[in-house]
Every structure is written in structure tokens, then in C-alpha cells.
Amino acid sequence: MGQFVLLLLFMLAIVIFGNIWFYFVDGFLSKIKTPFLRAKTPQTWHPVREEKNEDQEKTDAGKS
């Protein structure tokens, strides 16, 4: 029973350390990336088309 509790506490400590480590590394990387990405605008992967089908045009015409 004692070994089981120690194992659970050890695994809990690993999870807590991993979460804290991820928090610090993520914050550090965001601080490093900020000066390099500040002036750039995000690129779109594809152009956005605004297409309306006939049903939408009829309903839009009825609203005006």
C-alpha cells in the first residue's frame, strides 16, 4: 500500500513539473517570437470568396 501511494505521488509530481515546465517554456518562446513577428500580418491560406447562391439573394431581397 505504501509503495502504491509513493508511486502516485511520484507521478503527480511529474505531471505538476511538466505543467510548470510547459508554462515557462511557452512564455519564454512567446517573448522571443514577439519582436520578430510584430510587423508581419498573418497570411491567409486561401482567398476568401463571398459567393451567394440564388436562395440567399431571394431572402436578402425580401428583407429590404
PDBQT receptor file of N, H, CA, C and O in Angstrom, charges set to zero:
ATOM      1  N   MET A   1       0.825  -1.201   0.000  1.00  0.00    +0.000 N 
ATOM      2  CA  MET A   1       0.000   0.000   0.000  1.00  0.00    +0.000 C 
ATOM      3  C   MET A   1       0.871   1.268   0.000  1.00  0.00    +0.000 C 
ATOM      4  O   MET A   1       0.564   2.241  -0.688  1.00  0.00    +0.000 OA
ATOM      5  N   GLY A   2       1.936   1.241   0.764  1.00  0.00    +0.000 N 
ATOM      6  H   GLY A   2       2.185   0.451   1.323  1.00  0.00    +0.000 HD
ATOM      7  CA  GLY A   2       2.815   2.399   0.843  1.00  0.00    +0.000 C 
ATOM      8  C   GLY A   2       3.524   2.662  -0.472  1.00  0.00    +0.000 C 
ATOM      9  O   GLY A   2       3.720   3.815  -0.855  1.00  0.00    +0.000 OA
ATOM     10  N   GLN A   3       3.909   1.599  -1.166  1.00  0.00    +0.000 N 
ATOM     11  H   GLN A   3       3.750   0.662  -0.855  1.00  0.00    +0.000 HD
ATOM     12  CA  GLN A   3       4.575   1.772  -2.453  1.00  0.00    +0.000 C 
ATOM     13  C   GLN A   3       3.622   2.351  -3.492  1.00  0.00    +0.000 C 
ATOM     14  O   GLN A   3       4.033   3.146  -4.338  1.00  0.00    +0.000 OA
ATOM     15  N   PHE A   4       2.347   1.955  -3.432  1.00  0.00    +0.000 N 
ATOM     16  H   PHE A   4       2.013   1.310  -2.745  1.00  0.00    +0.000 HD
ATOM     17  CA  PHE A   4       1.343   2.474  -4.357  1.00  0.00    +0.000 C 
ATOM     18  C   PHE A   4       1.155   3.975  -4.156  1.00  0.00    +0.000 C 
ATOM     19  O   PHE A   4       1.075   4.729  -5.126  1.00  0.00    +0.000 OA
ATOM     20  N   VAL A   5       1.085   4.403  -2.914  1.00  0.00    +0.000 N 
ATOM     21  H   VAL A   5       1.150   3.791  -2.126  1.00  0.00    +0.000 HD
ATOM     22  CA  VAL A   5       0.926   5.830  -2.606  1.00  0.00    +0.000 C 
ATOM     23  C   VAL A   5       2.157   6.609  -3.070  1.00  0.00    +0.000 C 
ATOM     24  O   VAL A   5       2.032   7.698  -3.629  1.00  0.00    +0.000 OA
ATOM     25  N   LEU A   6       3.344   6.047  -2.836  1.00  0.00    +0.000 N 
ATOM     26  H   LEU A   6       3.445   5.162  -2.382  1.00  0.00    +0.000 HD
ATOM     27  CA  LEU A   6       4.561   6.710  -3.295  1.00  0.00    +0.000 C 
ATOM     28  C   LEU A   6       4.595   6.821  -4.816  1.00  0.00    +0.000 C 
ATOM     29  O   LEU A   6       5.018   7.841  -5.360  1.00  0.00    +0.000 OA
ATOM     30  N   LEU A   7       4.149   5.773  -5.496  1.00  0.00    +0.000 N 
ATOM     31  H   LEU A   7       3.805   4.944  -5.054  1.00  0.00    +0.000 HD
ATOM     32  CA  LEU A   7       4.100   5.813  -6.954  1.00  0.00    +0.000 C 
ATOM     33  C   LEU A   7       3.142   6.891  -7.433  1.00  0.00    +0.000 C 
ATOM     34  O   LEU A   7       3.470   7.645  -8.349  1.00  0.00    +0.000 OA
ATOM     35  N   LEU A   8       1.958   6.976  -6.827  1.00  0.00    +0.000 N 
ATOM     36  H   LEU A   8       1.691   6.364  -6.083  1.00  0.00    +0.000 HD
ATOM     37  CA  LEU A   8       1.001   8.022  -7.201  1.00  0.00    +0.000 C 
ATOM     38  C   LEU A   8       1.550   9.416  -6.936  1.00  0.00    +0.000 C 
ATOM     39  O   LEU A   8       1.377  10.313  -7.760  1.00  0.00    +0.000 OA
ATOM     40  N   LEU A   9       2.204   9.609  -5.807  1.00  0.00    +0.000 N 
ATOM     41  H   LEU A   9       2.345   8.880  -5.137  1.00  0.00    +0.000 HD
ATOM     42  CA  LEU A   9       2.792  10.914  -5.501  1.00  0.00    +0.000 C 
ATOM     43  C   LEU A   9       3.905  11.256  -6.486  1.00  0.00    +0.000 C 
ATOM     44  O   LEU A   9       4.034  12.409  -6.899  1.00  0.00    +0.000 OA
ATOM     45  N   PHE A  10       4.711  10.262  -6.865  1.00  0.00    +0.000 N 
ATOM     46  H   PHE A  10       4.606   9.326  -6.529  1.00  0.00    +0.000 HD
ATOM     47  CA  PHE A  10       5.765  10.483  -7.841  1.00  0.00    +0.000 C 
ATOM     48  C   PHE A  10       5.187  10.878  -9.197  1.00  0.00    +0.000 C 
ATOM     49  O   PHE A  10       5.677  11.807  -9.839  1.00  0.00    +0.000 OA
ATOM     50  N   MET A  11       4.153  10.175  -9.626  1.00  0.00    +0.000 N 
ATOM     51  H   MET A  11       3.755   9.421  -9.104  1.00  0.00    +0.000 HD
ATOM     52  CA  MET A  11       3.523  10.514 -10.924  1.00  0.00    +0.000 C 
ATOM     53  C   MET A  11       2.860  11.879 -10.865  1.00  0.00    +0.000 C 
ATOM     54  O   MET A  11       2.896  12.621 -11.847  1.00  0.00    +0.000 OA
ATOM     55  N   LEU A  12       2.254  12.227  -9.732  1.00  0.00    +0.000 N 
ATOM     56  H   LEU A  12       2.224  11.625  -8.935  1.00  0.00    +0.000 HD
ATOM     57  CA  LEU A  12       1.656  13.550  -9.565  1.00  0.00    +0.000 C 
ATOM     58  C   LEU A  12       2.724  14.636  -9.639  1.00  0.00    +0.000 C 
ATOM     59  O   LEU A  12       2.506  15.684 -10.247  1.00  0.00    +0.000 OA
ATOM     60  N   ALA A  13       3.869  14.390  -9.026  1.00  0.00    +0.000 N 
ATOM     61  H   ALA A  13       4.047  13.538  -8.533  1.00  0.00    +0.000 HD
ATOM     62  CA  ALA A  13       4.968  15.356  -9.075  1.00  0.00    +0.000 C 
ATOM     63  C   ALA A  13       5.467  15.539 -10.506  1.00  0.00    +0.000 C 
ATOM     64  O   ALA A  13       5.788  16.655 -10.913  1.00  0.00    +0.000 OA
ATOM     65  N   ILE A  14       5.531  14.457 -11.264  1.00  0.00    +0.000 N 
ATOM     66  H   ILE A  14       5.270  13.550 -10.933  1.00  0.00    +0.000 HD
ATOM     67  CA  ILE A  14       5.965  14.553 -12.666  1.00  0.00    +0.000 C 
ATOM     68  C   ILE A  14       4.974  15.383 -13.476  1.00  0.00    +0.000 C 
ATOM     69  O   ILE A  14       5.388  16.215 -14.283  1.00  0.00    +0.000 OA
ATOM     70  N   VAL A  15       3.680  15.173 -13.276  1.00  0.00    +0.000 N 
ATOM     71  H   VAL A  15       3.344  14.497 -12.621  1.00  0.00    +0.000 HD
ATOM     72  CA  VAL A  15       2.659  15.926 -14.009  1.00  0.00    +0.000 C 
ATOM     73  C   VAL A  15       2.721  17.405 -13.635  1.00  0.00    +0.000 C 
ATOM     74  O   VAL A  15       2.646  18.265 -14.513  1.00  0.00    +0.000 OA
ATOM     75  N   ILE A  16       2.855  17.707 -12.366  1.00  0.00    +0.000 N 
ATOM     76  H   ILE A  16       2.916  17.008 -11.653  1.00  0.00    +0.000 HD
ATOM     77  CA  ILE A  16       2.927  19.105 -11.928  1.00  0.00    +0.000 C 
ATOM     78  C   ILE A  16       4.172  19.777 -12.505  1.00  0.00    +0.000 C 
ATOM     79  O   ILE A  16       4.107  20.905 -12.994  1.00  0.00    +0.000 OA
ATOM     80  N   PHE A  17       5.317  19.070 -12.444  1.00  0.00    +0.000 N 
ATOM     81  H   PHE A  17       5.370  18.154 -12.046  1.00  0.00    +0.000 HD
ATOM     82  CA  PHE A  17       6.547  19.623 -13.017  1.00  0.00    +0.000 C 
ATOM     83  C   PHE A  17       6.394  19.842 -14.516  1.00  0.00    +0.000 C 
ATOM     84  O   PHE A  17       6.852  20.862 -15.032  1.00  0.00    +0.000 OA
ATOM     85  N   GLY A  18       5.763  18.914 -15.226  1.00  0.00    +0.000 N 
ATOM     86  H   GLY A  18       5.391  18.086 -14.807  1.00  0.00    +0.000 HD
ATOM     87  CA  GLY A  18       5.554  19.060 -16.669  1.00  0.00    +0.000 C 
ATOM     88  C   GLY A  18       4.694  20.257 -17.003  1.00  0.00    +0.000 C 
ATOM     89  O   GLY A  18       4.984  20.986 -17.952  1.00  0.00    +0.000 OA
ATOM     90  N   ASN A  19       3.634  20.471 -16.232  1.00  0.00    +0.000 N 
ATOM     91  H   ASN A  19       3.398  19.879 -15.462  1.00  0.00    +0.000 HD
ATOM     92  CA  ASN A  19       2.762  21.625 -16.475  1.00  0.00    +0.000 C 
ATOM     93  C   ASN A  19       3.499  22.940 -16.239  1.00  0.00    +0.000 C 
ATOM     94  O   ASN A  19       3.367  23.881 -17.021  1.00  0.00    +0.000 OA
ATOM     95  N   ILE A  20       4.269  22.999 -15.162  1.00  0.00    +0.000 N 
ATOM     96  H   ILE A  20       4.376  22.235 -14.527  1.00  0.00    +0.000 HD
ATOM     97  CA  ILE A  20       5.026  24.219 -14.877  1.00  0.00    +0.000 C 
ATOM     98  C   ILE A  20       6.096  24.443 -15.942  1.00  0.00    +0.000 C 
ATOM     99  O   ILE A  20       6.303  25.566 -16.400  1.00  0.00    +0.000 OA
ATOM    100  N   TRP A  21       6.769  23.368 -16.328  1.00  0.00    +0.000 N 
ATOM    101  H   TRP A  21       6.601  22.456 -15.956  1.00  0.00    +0.000 HD
ATOM    102  CA  TRP A  21       7.794  23.473 -17.378  1.00  0.00    +0.000 C 
ATOM    103  C   TRP A  21       7.180  23.975 -18.674  1.00  0.00    +0.000 C 
ATOM    104  O   TRP A  21       7.743  24.867 -19.308  1.00  0.00    +0.000 OA
ATOM    105  N   PHE A  22       6.047  23.431 -19.087  1.00  0.00    +0.000 N 
ATOM    106  H   PHE A  22       5.589  22.706 -18.572  1.00  0.00    +0.000 HD
ATOM    107  CA  PHE A  22       5.392  23.874 -20.317  1.00  0.00    +0.000 C 
ATOM    108  C   PHE A  22       5.009  25.348 -20.216  1.00  0.00    +0.000 C 
ATOM    109  O   PHE A  22       5.182  26.092 -21.181  1.00  0.00    +0.000 OA
ATOM    110  N   TYR A  23       4.495  25.779 -19.078  1.00  0.00    +0.000 N 
ATOM    111  H   TYR A  23       4.354  25.175 -18.294  1.00  0.00    +0.000 HD
ATOM    112  CA  TYR A  23       4.110  27.177 -18.890  1.00  0.00    +0.000 C 
ATOM    113  C   TYR A  23       5.308  28.102 -19.089  1.00  0.00    +0.000 C 
ATOM    114  O   TYR A  23       5.201  29.112 -19.786  1.00  0.00    +0.000 OA
ATOM    115  N   PHE A  24       6.442  27.768 -18.486  1.00  0.00    +0.000 N 
ATOM    116  H   PHE A  24       6.529  26.948 -17.920  1.00  0.00    +0.000 HD
ATOM    117  CA  PHE A  24       7.626  28.614 -18.613  1.00  0.00    +0.000 C 
ATOM    118  C   PHE A  24       8.193  28.601 -20.031  1.00  0.00    +0.000 C 
ATOM    119  O   PHE A  24       8.556  29.652 -20.560  1.00  0.00    +0.000 OA
ATOM    120  N   VAL A  25       8.270  27.443 -20.638  1.00  0.00    +0.000 N 
ATOM    121  H   VAL A  25       7.975  26.590 -20.208  1.00  0.00    +0.000 HD
ATOM    122  CA  VAL A  25       8.822  27.365 -21.992  1.00  0.00    +0.000 C 
ATOM    123  C   VAL A  25       7.919  28.094 -22.981  1.00  0.00    +0.000 C 
ATOM    124  O   VAL A  25       8.411  28.800 -23.861  1.00  0.00    +0.000 OA
ATOM    125  N   ASP A  26       6.610  27.932 -22.849  1.00  0.00    +0.000 N 
ATOM    126  H   ASP A  26       6.210  27.358 -22.134  1.00  0.00    +0.000 HD
ATOM    127  CA  ASP A  26       5.672  28.612 -23.742  1.00  0.00    +0.000 C 
ATOM    128  C   ASP A  26       5.774  30.128 -23.576  1.00  0.00    +0.000 C 
ATOM    129  O   ASP A  26       5.767  30.860 -24.566  1.00  0.00    +0.000 OA
ATOM    130  N   GLY A  27       5.865  30.600 -22.349  1.00  0.00    +0.000 N 
ATOM    131  H   GLY A  27       5.870  30.006 -21.545  1.00  0.00    +0.000 HD
ATOM    132  CA  GLY A  27       6.026  32.035 -22.108  1.00  0.00    +0.000 C 
ATOM    133  C   GLY A  27       7.337  32.564 -22.657  1.00  0.00    +0.000 C 
ATOM    134  O   GLY A  27       7.387  33.652 -23.229  1.00  0.00    +0.000 OA
ATOM    135  N   PHE A  28       8.397  31.788 -22.481  1.00  0.00    +0.000 N 
ATOM    136  H   PHE A  28       8.356  30.904 -22.016  1.00  0.00    +0.000 HD
ATOM    137  CA  PHE A  28       9.706  32.194 -22.989  1.00  0.00    +0.000 C 
ATOM    138  C   PHE A  28       9.698  32.283 -24.508  1.00  0.00    +0.000 C 
ATOM    139  O   PHE A  28      10.216  33.245 -25.073  1.00  0.00    +0.000 OA
ATOM    140  N   LEU A  29       9.116  31.291 -25.175  1.00  0.00    +0.000 N 
ATOM    141  H   LEU A  29       8.695  30.509 -24.716  1.00  0.00    +0.000 HD
ATOM    142  CA  LEU A  29       9.070  31.318 -26.636  1.00  0.00    +0.000 C 
ATOM    143  C   LEU A  29       8.206  32.457 -27.156  1.00  0.00    +0.000 C 
ATOM    144  O   LEU A  29       8.538  33.063 -28.174  1.00  0.00    +0.000 OA
ATOM    145  N   SER A  30       7.104  32.760 -26.478  1.00  0.00    +0.000 N 
ATOM    146  H   SER A  30       6.834  32.267 -25.650  1.00  0.00    +0.000 HD
ATOM    147  CA  SER A  30       6.267  33.872 -26.935  1.00  0.00    +0.000 C 
ATOM    148  C   SER A  30       7.002  35.204 -26.780  1.00  0.00    +0.000 C 
ATOM    149  O   SER A  30       6.829  36.104 -27.601  1.00  0.00    +0.000 OA
ATOM    150  N   LYS A  31       7.819  35.335 -25.733  1.00  0.00    +0.000 N 
ATOM    151  H   LYS A  31       7.959  34.603 -25.066  1.00  0.00    +0.000 HD
ATOM    152  CA  LYS A  31       8.616  36.557 -25.566  1.00  0.00    +0.000 C 
ATOM    153  C   LYS A  31       9.668  36.676 -26.661  1.00  0.00    +0.000 C 
ATOM    154  O   LYS A  31       9.956  37.779 -27.126  1.00  0.00    +0.000 OA
ATOM    155  N   ILE A  32      10.242  35.551 -27.077  1.00  0.00    +0.000 N 
ATOM    156  H   ILE A  32      10.008  34.656 -26.699  1.00  0.00    +0.000 HD
ATOM    157  CA  ILE A  32      11.255  35.581 -28.128  1.00  0.00    +0.000 C 
ATOM    158  C   ILE A  32      10.613  35.886 -29.478  1.00  0.00    +0.000 C 
ATOM    159  O   ILE A  32      11.176  36.644 -30.268  1.00  0.00    +0.000 OA
ATOM    160  N   LYS A  33       9.458  35.315 -29.752  1.00  0.00    +0.000 N 
ATOM    161  H   LYS A  33       9.001  34.699 -29.110  1.00  0.00    +0.000 HD
ATOM    162  CA  LYS A  33       8.822  35.486 -31.057  1.00  0.00    +0.000 C 
ATOM    163  C   LYS A  33       8.213  36.866 -31.246  1.00  0.00    +0.000 C 
ATOM    164  O   LYS A  33       8.084  37.318 -32.384  1.00  0.00    +0.000 OA
ATOM    165  N   THR A  34       7.837  37.545 -30.182  1.00  0.00    +0.000 N 
ATOM    166  H   THR A  34       7.942  37.177 -29.258  1.00  0.00    +0.000 HD
ATOM    167  CA  THR A  34       7.139  38.832 -30.291  1.00  0.00    +0.000 C 
ATOM    168  C   THR A  34       7.909  39.868 -31.105  1.00  0.00    +0.000 C 
ATOM    169  O   THR A  34       7.306  40.474 -31.990  1.00  0.00    +0.000 OA
ATOM    170  N   PRO A  35       9.190  40.114 -30.871  1.00  0.00    +0.000 N 
ATOM    171  CA  PRO A  35       9.890  41.142 -31.674  1.00  0.00    +0.000 C 
ATOM    172  C   PRO A  35       9.995  40.783 -33.154  1.00  0.00    +0.000 C 
ATOM    173  O   PRO A  35      10.005  41.669 -34.009  1.00  0.00    +0.000 OA
ATOM    174  N   PHE A  36      10.073  39.501 -33.456  1.00  0.00    +0.000 N 
ATOM    175  H   PHE A  36      10.066  38.781 -32.762  1.00  0.00    +0.000 HD
ATOM    176  CA  PHE A  36      10.239  39.091 -34.846  1.00  0.00    +0.000 C 
ATOM    177  C   PHE A  36       8.934  39.107 -35.627  1.00  0.00    +0.000 C 
ATOM    178  O   PHE A  36       8.950  39.312 -36.840  1.00  0.00    +0.000 OA
ATOM    179  N   LEU A  37       7.815  38.897 -34.965  1.00  0.00    +0.000 N 
ATOM    180  H   LEU A  37       7.802  38.731 -33.979  1.00  0.00    +0.000 HD
ATOM    181  CA  LEU A  37       6.533  38.795 -35.662  1.00  0.00    +0.000 C 
ATOM    182  C   LEU A  37       5.659  40.030 -35.502  1.00  0.00    +0.000 C 
ATOM    183  O   LEU A  37       4.525  40.035 -35.981  1.00  0.00    +0.000 OA
ATOM    184  N   ARG A  38       6.146  41.064 -34.852  1.00  0.00    +0.000 N 
ATOM    185  H   ARG A  38       7.068  41.060 -34.463  1.00  0.00    +0.000 HD
ATOM    186  CA  ARG A  38       5.316  42.225 -34.564  1.00  0.00    +0.000 C 
ATOM    187  C   ARG A  38       4.850  42.940 -35.840  1.00  0.00    +0.000 C 
ATOM    188  O   ARG A  38       3.682  43.317 -35.938  1.00  0.00    +0.000 OA
ATOM    189  N   ALA A  39       5.749  43.131 -36.819  1.00  0.00    +0.000 N 
ATOM    190  H   ALA A  39       6.697  42.824 -36.739  1.00  0.00    +0.000 HD
ATOM    191  CA  ALA A  39       5.417  43.923 -38.005  1.00  0.00    +0.000 C 
ATOM    192  C   ALA A  39       4.708  43.099 -39.077  1.00  0.00    +0.000 C 
ATOM    193  O   ALA A  39       4.141  43.671 -40.008  1.00  0.00    +0.000 OA
ATOM    194  N   LYS A  40       4.726  41.815 -38.972  1.00  0.00    +0.000 N 
ATOM    195  H   LYS A  40       5.187  41.350 -38.216  1.00  0.00    +0.000 HD
ATOM    196  CA  LYS A  40       4.152  40.980 -40.016  1.00  0.00    +0.000 C 
ATOM    197  C   LYS A  40       2.663  40.775 -39.772  1.00  0.00    +0.000 C 
ATOM    198  O   LYS A  40       2.217  40.623 -38.635  1.00  0.00    +0.000 OA
ATOM    199  N   THR A  41       1.914  40.773 -40.854  1.00  0.00    +0.000 N 
ATOM    200  H   THR A  41       2.277  40.897 -41.778  1.00  0.00    +0.000 HD
ATOM    201  CA  THR A  41       0.496  40.455 -40.752  1.00  0.00    +0.000 C 
ATOM    202  C   THR A  41       0.307  38.977 -41.085  1.00  0.00    +0.000 C 
ATOM    203  O   THR A  41       1.020  38.444 -41.935  1.00  0.00    +0.000 OA
ATOM    204  N   PRO A  42      -0.627  38.317 -40.438  1.00  0.00    +0.000 N 
ATOM    205  CA  PRO A  42      -0.823  36.907 -40.733  1.00  0.00    +0.000 C 
ATOM    206  C   PRO A  42      -1.331  36.703 -42.152  1.00  0.00    +0.000 C 
ATOM    207  O   PRO A  42      -2.202  37.437 -42.620  1.00  0.00    +0.000 OA
ATOM    208  N   GLN A  43      -0.789  35.716 -42.825  1.00  0.00    +0.000 N 
ATOM    209  H   GLN A  43      -0.081  35.120 -42.446  1.00  0.00    +0.000 HD
ATOM    210  CA  GLN A  43      -1.181  35.448 -44.196  1.00  0.00    +0.000 C 
ATOM    211  C   GLN A  43      -2.383  34.514 -44.212  1.00  0.00    +0.000 C 
ATOM    212  O   GLN A  43      -2.532  33.647 -43.352  1.00  0.00    +0.000 OA
ATOM    213  N   THR A  44      -3.230  34.714 -45.207  1.00  0.00    +0.000 N 
ATOM    214  H   THR A  44      -3.109  35.419 -45.906  1.00  0.00    +0.000 HD
ATOM    215  CA  THR A  44      -4.341  33.790 -45.377  1.00  0.00    +0.000 C 
ATOM    216  C   THR A  44      -3.880  32.631 -46.236  1.00  0.00    +0.000 C 
ATOM    217  O   THR A  44      -3.042  32.802 -47.121  1.00  0.00    +0.000 OA
ATOM    218  N   TRP A  45      -4.417  31.471 -45.983  1.00  0.00    +0.000 N 
ATOM    219  H   TRP A  45      -5.098  31.332 -45.264  1.00  0.00    +0.000 HD
ATOM    220  CA  TRP A  45      -4.022  30.293 -46.734  1.00  0.00    +0.000 C 
ATOM    221  C   TRP A  45      -4.671  30.266 -48.099  1.00  0.00    +0.000 C 
ATOM    222  O   TRP A  45      -4.121  29.705 -49.047  1.00  0.00    +0.000 OA
ATOM    223  N   HIS A  46      -5.829  30.866 -48.196  1.00  0.00    +0.000 N 
ATOM    224  H   HIS A  46      -6.275  31.321 -47.425  1.00  0.00    +0.000 HD
ATOM    225  CA  HIS A  46      -6.539  30.891 -49.468  1.00  0.00    +0.000 C 
ATOM    226  C   HIS A  46      -7.405  32.137 -49.494  1.00  0.00    +0.000 C 
ATOM    227  O   HIS A  46      -7.797  32.633 -48.438  1.00  0.00    +0.000 OA
ATOM    228  N   PRO A  47      -7.711  32.654 -50.673  1.00  0.00    +0.000 N 
ATOM    229  CA  PRO A  47      -8.571  33.843 -50.737  1.00  0.00    +0.000 C 
ATOM    230  C   PRO A  47      -9.996  33.488 -50.325  1.00  0.00    +0.000 C 
ATOM    231  O   PRO A  47     -10.503  32.410 -50.635  1.00  0.00    +0.000 OA
ATOM    232  N   VAL A  48     -10.614  34.403 -49.634  1.00  0.00    +0.000 N 
ATOM    233  H   VAL A  48     -10.202  35.279 -49.382  1.00  0.00    +0.000 HD
ATOM    234  CA  VAL A  48     -11.981  34.192 -49.182  1.00  0.00    +0.000 C 
ATOM    235  C   VAL A  48     -12.922  34.746 -50.241  1.00  0.00    +0.000 C 
ATOM    236  O   VAL A  48     -12.837  35.914 -50.622  1.00  0.00    +0.000 OA
ATOM    237  N   ARG A  49     -13.800  33.902 -50.697  1.00  0.00    +0.000 N 
ATOM    238  H   ARG A  49     -13.868  32.954 -50.387  1.00  0.00    +0.000 HD
ATOM    239  CA  ARG A  49     -14.774  34.326 -51.703  1.00  0.00    +0.000 C 
ATOM    240  C   ARG A  49     -16.128  34.531 -51.036  1.00  0.00    +0.000 C 
ATOM    241  O   ARG A  49     -16.555  33.741 -50.194  1.00  0.00    +0.000 OA
ATOM    242  N   GLU A  50     -16.779  35.592 -51.428  1.00  0.00    +0.000 N 
ATOM    243  H   GLU A  50     -16.432  36.234 -52.112  1.00  0.00    +0.000 HD
ATOM    244  CA  GLU A  50     -18.121  35.833 -50.924  1.00  0.00    +0.000 C 
ATOM    245  C   GLU A  50     -19.102  35.500 -52.034  1.00  0.00    +0.000 C 
ATOM    246  O   GLU A  50     -19.438  36.338 -52.871  1.00  0.00    +0.000 OA
ATOM    247  N   GLU A  51     -19.543  34.276 -52.015  1.00  0.00    +0.000 N 
ATOM    248  H   GLU A  51     -19.270  33.595 -51.335  1.00  0.00    +0.000 HD
ATOM    249  CA  GLU A  51     -20.486  33.829 -53.033  1.00  0.00    +0.000 C 
ATOM    250  C   GLU A  51     -21.858  33.655 -52.393  1.00  0.00    +0.000 C 
ATOM    251  O   GLU A  51     -21.982  33.096 -51.304  1.00  0.00    +0.000 OA
ATOM    252  N   LYS A  52     -22.864  34.133 -53.071  1.00  0.00    +0.000 N 
ATOM    253  H   LYS A  52     -22.763  34.587 -53.956  1.00  0.00    +0.000 HD
ATOM    254  CA  LYS A  52     -24.233  33.944 -52.612  1.00  0.00    +0.000 C 
ATOM    255  C   LYS A  52     -24.953  33.085 -53.642  1.00  0.00    +0.000 C 
ATOM    256  O   LYS A  52     -24.828  33.287 -54.850  1.00  0.00    +0.000 OA
ATOM    257  N   ASN A  53     -25.686  32.151 -53.142  1.00  0.00    +0.000 N 
ATOM    258  H   ASN A  53     -25.788  31.987 -52.161  1.00  0.00    +0.000 HD
ATOM    259  CA  ASN A  53     -26.479  31.377 -54.091  1.00  0.00    +0.000 C 
ATOM    260  C   ASN A  53     -27.826  32.066 -54.301  1.00  0.00    +0.000 C 
ATOM    261  O   ASN A  53     -28.116  33.062 -53.639  1.00  0.00    +0.000 OA
ATOM    262  N   GLU A  54     -28.621  31.569 -55.180  1.00  0.00    +0.000 N 
ATOM    263  H   GLU A  54     -28.384  30.760 -55.718  1.00  0.00    +0.000 HD
ATOM    264  CA  GLU A  54     -29.874  32.232 -55.543  1.00  0.00    +0.000 C 
ATOM    265  C   GLU A  54     -30.849  32.294 -54.374  1.00  0.00    +0.000 C 
ATOM    266  O   GLU A  54     -31.582  33.274 -54.237  1.00  0.00    +0.000 OA
ATOM    267  N   ASP A  55     -30.872  31.275 -53.536  1.00  0.00    +0.000 N 
ATOM    268  H   ASP A  55     -30.277  30.479 -53.647  1.00  0.00    +0.000 HD
ATOM    269  CA  ASP A  55     -31.777  31.275 -52.389  1.00  0.00    +0.000 C 
ATOM    270  C   ASP A  55     -31.448  32.402 -51.421  1.00  0.00    +0.000 C 
ATOM    271  O   ASP A  55     -32.350  33.057 -50.899  1.00  0.00    +0.000 OA
ATOM    272  N   GLN A  56     -30.165  32.632 -51.179  1.00  0.00    +0.000 N 
ATOM    273  H   GLN A  56     -29.432  32.100 -51.603  1.00  0.00    +0.000 HD
ATOM    274  CA  GLN A  56     -29.782  33.708 -50.275  1.00  0.00    +0.000 C 
ATOM    275  C   GLN A  56     -30.107  35.068 -50.869  1.00  0.00    +0.000 C 
ATOM    276  O   GLN A  56     -30.496  35.978 -50.137  1.00  0.00    +0.000 OA
ATOM    277  N   GLU A  57     -29.959  35.229 -52.180  1.00  0.00    +0.000 N 
ATOM    278  H   GLU A  57     -29.643  34.490 -52.775  1.00  0.00    +0.000 HD
ATOM    279  CA  GLU A  57     -30.274  36.512 -52.816  1.00  0.00    +0.000 C 
ATOM    280  C   GLU A  57     -31.761  36.805 -52.730  1.00  0.00    +0.000 C 
ATOM    281  O   GLU A  57     -32.162  37.955 -52.550  1.00  0.00    +0.000 OA
ATOM    282  N   LYS A  58     -32.582  35.767 -52.860  1.00  0.00    +0.000 N 
ATOM    283  H   LYS A  58     -32.257  34.833 -53.007  1.00  0.00    +0.000 HD
ATOM    284  CA  LYS A  58     -34.039  35.978 -52.750  1.00  0.00    +0.000 C 
ATOM    285  C   LYS A  58     -34.434  36.389 -51.352  1.00  0.00    +0.000 C 
ATOM    286  O   LYS A  58     -35.266  37.279 -51.180  1.00  0.00    +0.000 OA
ATOM    287  N   THR A  59     -33.851  35.755 -50.346  1.00  0.00    +0.000 N 
ATOM    288  H   THR A  59     -33.175  35.032 -50.486  1.00  0.00    +0.000 HD
ATOM    289  CA  THR A  59     -34.196  36.107 -48.982  1.00  0.00    +0.000 C 
ATOM    290  C   THR A  59     -33.645  37.483 -48.613  1.00  0.00    +0.000 C 
ATOM    291  O   THR A  59     -34.282  38.224 -47.865  1.00  0.00    +0.000 OA
ATOM    292  N   ASP A  60     -32.457  37.833 -49.135  1.00  0.00    +0.000 N 
ATOM    293  H   ASP A  60     -31.938  37.232 -49.743  1.00  0.00    +0.000 HD
ATOM    294  CA  ASP A  60     -31.910  39.148 -48.882  1.00  0.00    +0.000 C 
ATOM    295  C   ASP A  60     -32.732  40.237 -49.577  1.00  0.00    +0.000 C 
ATOM    296  O   ASP A  60     -32.894  41.328 -49.029  1.00  0.00    +0.000 OA
ATOM    297  N   ALA A  61     -33.251  39.954 -50.772  1.00  0.00    +0.000 N 
ATOM    298  H   ALA A  61     -33.119  39.068 -51.216  1.00  0.00    +0.000 HD
ATOM    299  CA  ALA A  61     -34.064  40.935 -51.478  1.00  0.00    +0.000 C 
ATOM    300  C   ALA A  61     -35.394  41.145 -50.781  1.00  0.00    +0.000 C 
ATOM    301  O   ALA A  61     -35.935  42.250 -50.811  1.00  0.00    +0.000 OA
ATOM    302  N   GLY A  62     -35.927  40.119 -50.161  1.00  0.00    +0.000 N 
ATOM    303  H   GLY A  62     -35.488  39.221 -50.137  1.00  0.00    +0.000 HD
ATOM    304  CA  GLY A  62     -37.204  40.240 -49.444  1.00  0.00    +0.000 C 
ATOM    305  C   GLY A  62     -37.078  41.031 -48.157  1.00  0.00    +0.000 C 
ATOM    306  O   GLY A  62     -38.066  41.601 -47.696  1.00  0.00    +0.000 OA
ATOM    307  N   LYS A  63     -35.910  41.083 -47.569  1.00  0.00    +0.000 N 
ATOM    308  H   LYS A  63     -35.107  40.620 -47.944  1.00  0.00    +0.000 HD
ATOM    309  CA  LYS A  63     -35.709  41.812 -46.324  1.00  0.00    +0.000 C 
ATOM    310  C   LYS A  63     -35.650  43.316 -46.543  1.00  0.00    +0.000 C 
ATOM    311  O   LYS A  63     -36.024  44.073 -45.647  1.00  0.00    +0.000 OA
ATOM    312  N   SER A  64     -35.188  43.780 -47.719  1.00  0.00    +0.000 N 
ATOM    313  H   SER A  64     -34.884  43.166 -48.447  1.00  0.00    +0.000 HD
ATOM    314  CA  SER A  64     -35.037  45.213 -47.937  1.00  0.00    +0.000 C 
ATOM    315  C   SER A  64     -36.326  45.896 -48.275  1.00  0.00    +0.000 C 
ATOM    316  O   SER A  64     -36.346  47.108 -48.485  1.00  0.00    +0.000 OA
TER     317      SER A  64
